[in-house]
Amino acid sequence: MNNDLNQDPDRVRKRARDQARDRDLVVGLDAGGTRTRAVLASAVDGRVLGQGLSGPGNALTVPVPLLTEHLAEAVARAVPDPDRARVVAVAGGFAGAAETAPDEPGRLNALAALTAALRRLGIAAESVGVSSDIEAAFASAPGAPADGLALVAGTGAVAMRIIDRRCAVTVGGDGWLLGDDGGGFWIGRSAVRAALRMADGRGGPTTLADAVGRALGVPTEALPYAEGRLVGGVAGLGGEGGLGGAGGRDGLGSLSGAGGWDGLGSPSGAGADGENGLGSPSGAGGPDGLGTPGGAGSRDGVGSSRSASGPNHAAGPVSADVSDSDSASPSSSASVGASGVSGTARERLPAEPEWSPARRAAYRMHLLPAVMAEPPIHLARLAPLVAGAARHQDAVARAILDEAADHLLELVRALAPRKGERIVATGGLLGPEGPLTALLSERLKALGLTLDWVADGCGGAVALARLGHGGSPPSSRTS
């Protein structure tokens, strides 16, 4: 008779443990400035079993009671009630959290909120861990690496050296006022500066003046290429009657929101802390972009009511998606080629526009208040316009992206990288089709370095949870 009673007691206990382990679950959290994402996975192989989304999760900027609500909501959506008793480990990557010191405020806030949220849901995990969102993103790379370099280029820009899965050195990431050179905000601000320099005669002609003006609601009659010189938009940057909004239906270049090339978020519009818009690990913005409904980065477009009010303003998408180089129709009368313009548009877009002093003054009069009316970080939503203009050979836009890539290279160099060392990158500017990916990769090649891109930190958080439970995950499998 072959049953458990006749078998070795140790073997019976081991089999029981193995069967219980097969039922064990873990939860990984990616909590950023615009949204919190929770993933339920198998503790054995990391297979994703459920997901949940909720509001912002920055551990420094979101009050602990509200952070607790958002964490509880995301986890509740990811973990069905019958499965909550099976959760053995939880790990969260939080914007604003690190383990630089035992009393680091962001980490303490995150741990307090996460503990309270799990208690509310009746989840008594054996292991609960908190890390920064960048540490979690680094662990999302194949093999859940423990050591190497992390580079984030979304709305902001920051580089880290990771040792034993913890941040050892940080370079950059000092925010829009003091740093973040090369990030989405820096690129957007550079676009506005280029437009203003063209308007006051200090800078050369650039289609960015027209694109930025349209995005910020400057009247058509004040634009440099107004009065039919370029139908519907500049360099395929959208607008009624132009190139059909090359690169996106309802935002800055994607079908899924304001900025699909990670829109400074992710290919799904849910990237480095931006659910459908211009999110970043530093967490600027709201759940649908960088603003409020109908505001900057809203779900239906790039701008506020000023820039979505009709055919004379960038109605619908003022898009500059860099994920589809063929999105601009070659048959359009406003298509742009290697020389800046092609076809019939060549005659209607002079290198030096007939931009009278009065129209230049009107342009500045409308542009400056539009910029000042919104939080500075919202300039990041203009970054895709630079990418689109550069793709169509606008010299000023290309120079901006080249300089941005140089700034990111400086961040990496400051970490004294070793040849062949892994650099895990996240953020829309460095995604598979991001506007800085090729430029930076070319620069890194000279140092013997390559980029390994990940969408966000959920995969890494799951891997860290599995490690916290005593596992050795070979890879991260969330998507």
N, C-alpha and C positions, 0 to 999 in steps of 0.2 A: 504494500500500500504506500503510494508515493504522495505524501502530503507534508505540510509544514511540521506536523508533529514528529515525523521521522527524519527531518533534516536537521543539519547542524544549526544550533540557535544563532550563532554569529551570522551565518548565511541568511537566515530568515530576517534578522534585524537589518542586515545590509540591503536586502531586497526591499524591505519596507521603506528604508531611507531613500533608496533610489526612486521608488514609486512616488514618494512624497515630494522628492526634489523635482520630478518631472512635472509636478503640478504647481511648483513655485513660480510666482510672477514678480516682476520688478517694474518700477515706474521711473521714467526719465522725464525731467522738466527742462524746458528752455524758456526762461523768464526774462523778457527784454522790455524795452521801453514802450513798445506799442502793443505787445500781446504776450500771453503766456501759453505755451503749448505743452501738453502732457502726452506721453506715449506709454501705453501698457505693453509689456513684452514678456516673452518667456525667459525665465532665468537660465534655462539650459542653453538655448541657441540664439537668443535675442530676437526671435521672430515677433513682429509687431502684431498685436492683437486688438488694439484700440487706441483712439486718439481723442483729445479734447482741447478746445481753445477757450480762452477767456481774455480779460483785459490786461493792462500793463503790469509788468512784474519787476520794474527796477527797484532794487532793494534800498536805494538811497532816496529816491524821489517819491515813491508811493508809500503813504502811511501804512504802518503795520496792519491795522485792522482791515484796510482795503486790500492790501496785499494778501492777507489771509483769505478774504472773500474770493479773490481772483484765483488763487491756488486751489482752493476747495472746489471752485466751479470747474476748472480745467480737469482736475483729477477725477471728479465725479463723472464728467462726461466720458473720460477715457476708461474708467474702471466700473463695470456693472456692479451693482450691490452684492450679488452672490459671490463675486470674485474677490471682494476686498479683504476677506480673511486670508487669502492665499498670497497677498503681497508681502514679500519678505525683505525687500530693500527699495529705497527711494533715493534718488540723487537728482539734484537740481543745479543747473547753471544759471546764475543770476547776474543781470547787468547791475553794476554798482556793488557787487560782492567780491571779496577776495579773502585770502587767508594770509595777509601780510603781517598780521598781529592777532593775538588771541581776542583782543577787544575791538577789532575792526568793525565799525558801525554797520556797514552794509551786510557783512556776513552774519552778525548777530541778529539784525532785522530779518534776514532771509530765513535763518534757522528758527527763529521764534514764530514767524508766520507759517512756515512749512509744518512745524510740529503741531501748531494749533489746527491747521487745516486737516492734517491726517487724523488727529484726535476726533475732530468733528465728524469725519467720515467713517470712523471706526476702523481705521487701518493701523494696525500695531506692527509696523515693520521692525525687523531686527536691526536694520542699518538705515540711518538717515544721514545723507551727506550733502554739503553745500559747497559749491565752487563758483568761480566767475564764469560768465557766459563764454568768455574767450577760452578758458581752460576746457570747458565742455566742447566747444567747437573743435579745439585741437584733438581731443579724444575721439571725435567723430571720424577722423581719417582712418583708412583701412588699417586694421591691426590694432586699433586703439593705442597709438603710440604713447610712450611715457615721457620722451625727451625730444626736444627740437625747437623749432621756431614757429610762431603763429603771427599771421599778418591779417589785419582786418581793414578793409577799405570799402566803406559804405558811405553813410552820411559823414562820418568822421574817419580817422585813420590812426591806427596804433599797431605796434609790433611788440611781441613778448618772446622771451626765452622761457621755455617750459622745462623744468627739471622734476622728474618723478611726479609728473602730472600736476605740478603746481607752478604758478608764475614765480620766476626767480628775478627777472629783470623786465622792466617796461620802458619802452621808448615811444614818445608821442602820446596821442590820446588826451591832449590837454584841453579839448573843447574848442568851439568855434572861435572864441575870442583870443586864445593864447596859442593854439596849435591846430592839430588835425590837418596840416598842410597835405594836399594831395587827395583829400576826401571829397565827397559829393558837395558839401557846403563850400569848400574852397573853390571847386570847379564852378559852381553856380555863381559865387561872388565874382570870380574872375570874368565870367560872361557879362555880368552887369557892368563891371569896370571897363571892359572892352567896348561895350555899347556907349557908355558915357564918354569915353575917350574919343570915340568916333564922332559923337555929337558935338564935342567942344573943339574938335580939330586937332587933338593931340595924337590920335591913333588912326591907323589906316582903315579902309573900308572892310566891313565884315557883315555877313548875313546874320550874325548874332544880334546886331542892333535891331533888326526887324523882328527876329524870332523872340527875343527877350521882351521887346515892346509889346508884341501881340500877346504873349503869355501874361503880361502884367496889365493889360487893358489900356495901353496907350492908343488913342484914336488913330484910325488908319491914315487920316490926312497929315498926321505928324510923323509918320514913319519914313525912314529914308528911301524905301523902295515902294512908295505909295502910288496912287493914281494909275494903277494897272500895269506898273512896270514888272510886277511879279504876281501872277494870279494866285490868290488863295493862300500864300504862305511863302516862306523862304527855304530854299534848299530841301524841299520835301519835308518841311517841319509841320505840315498839317494846314488846316484851314479850309474853308469852303471853296470848292472849285479848284483846289490845288492838286496835290498828289494823293488825295484821298486819305490824308492822315497816315502817311507811311509809318507803319510800325505800331499800330494799336487802335483799339476800338473805343476804349473808355478810360484811357489814361496816358501816361508817358511811355508809350511803346510796348504795350502788351494787351492781351485779351483779358487779363485777370486783375487789372487795377493799375494804379499809377506807378508804372515802372516795372515791366516784366523781366528785364535783364537784371533781375534782383532789384530792379528799379531802385537800386540801392536797397533792395530787399532780397528776393530770390526769384529763380525762374518761374515759380508758381505764384509769385507776388507775396510770398510769406517768409521772406528771408531774414537777414540778420536783423531781427526784431522789427520787421515791418510787415504787418499782415497783408495789406494790399497796397502798400505805398512805400514811402521813402524811409523805412526804418533803419536803425543802426544799433550796434551794441551799446552806444551811449543813450539810445532810447529817445530820440526826438520824435514827437508826433503822436497822433491818435491812432485808433485801431484801423482806420481805413486810409491812412496816408499821413500827411504832415499837418493836418488841420482839422477843422470841424466840418459838418455837412455843408456842402456848398462853398467851403473855403479852400485854402491852399491844399492841394493833394487830396481832394475829396474823391469819393468813389467814382464819380462820373467824369472826371477830367483833371486837368492840371492846375486850375486856378480857381479864383473866387468868382462871384457874380460879375466882376468887372471883366473877366476874360472869357466868359462863356455866355455872353448875352446876344450874340448874333453874328452875322457873316463878317462884320467889320472888326470883330475881336476874335481871338482864336477860338471860334466856336467848336465845341466838342474837343477832340484831342489835339493839343499842340504837341505832337509826339515826335520823338527822335529816337525810336528804338534802334539799338545797334545790334539786335539779335538776328536781323534779317537784312542782309545787304542788298537783297533783290526786291525789297518791299516798295521802293519807289518805281513807279511805272515808267519805263523808258519812253513810252509814247506820250507822256504828259508834256504839255507845252511849257511846263516849269521844271522839267527835269534838269538835274545838275550833273555835270560830267567832270572830267579830270581838270579842266581849266576853271572850274567854279560854276559854269552854266553851260548848257548846250541847247541845240535846236533854236526854236524861235525865241526862247527866253534870253538868248545871248544879246539880242538887240535891246531887250527891255530891262536888262539888269546891268547898267554901266558899272565899270570898276569904281568910278567916282560918281556917286548919285547926285542928282540935282536937288540937293538938300539945302534949302535956303536958310539963312540965319534965323528967320522967324519960326520956321518949322523945327529947326534944331532946338530953339528955346522952348517951344511947345512940348517937344519930346521930353526934355529934361524936366519940365514943369509937371508932367504927368508921371514920369517914371520914378522920380525920387520919392514922392509921397506914397506911391504904391509899394515901394520897397520898405519904407519906414513904417508902414501900417501893420506889418506882420513881424512876428519874431524872426530875428536874423537867420536862425537855423533853417527857416523855410526856403532860403535861397537854394538849398540842395535840390529842390524839385526842378531847377533849371538845368541841372547837370546833363540830363539826356539831350537837351537842345545842343549842347556843345558836342556831344558824341555824334549826333546826326549831322551837324554842320561839318565836323571833321571828316566824316565818312564821305562827304561830298566836296572834299578838298578845300574847305575854307581855311586859309593859312593861319588866321588868328586862332580859330578853334583848335587846329592841330597843334599849335604852339602851346596852348593851355594844357592839352592832354599830355604833351611831351614833358612839360614842367611838372605836372602831377605825378607822372611816372618817376621822374627824378627824385621827387620828395619821398615817394614810397621806397625807392632804392636807398635813400639816406637812412630811413628807419631800419631797414634790414642791415645795412653796413654797420650801424651803431651797435648791433648785437654781436659783432665779430663772428660772422658765420664761418663754419668750416666747409670746405669743398665737399659736396655731396650730402650736406645736412638737409634734413627734411624741413620744408616750409609749408605749413598748412595754412591756406588762405580761405577767407570767407568774406562775404559782402559783395554787393552787385557789381562794383567796379572791377572785380577780379574774377567774376564768374566765367563759365565756359565761353560765353559770348560777350563778356564785359568789355567796356571801351579801353581799359588799361591793361588787360590781360596780355595781349601780344607785346605791347610796348615794354611792360615790366619784365616779361619772360625773356625778351631779347637782352635786356640789361643784366638779368640774373645769370644768363647763360655764360657770360664772361667770367662769372665767379664760380662756375660749376654748380649752380643751384637751379632747382626747378620748383614750380608751384604745384601743390596738391590741394585742389579746391574742394570745400564741403559746403553744403547749403546752409546748415545751421547747427546748433549744439544738441539737438535731441538724440541723435545717434550716440554722441559721446556721453550724454547723461545716462542713457541706458547702459552703455559699456561700463561707466563708473559704478552704476548701481549693481551690476553683475559682479564687478570686482569687489565691491563692498560686501557682497554676499559670499565671497570666497571663490568666485569663478575666475576663469581666464578666457575672456571673450576674444576669439581670433579676429573678429571684425565687427563693424557697426552695420546694422541692417535696416535701420529706419530710413524712411524716405519722406 
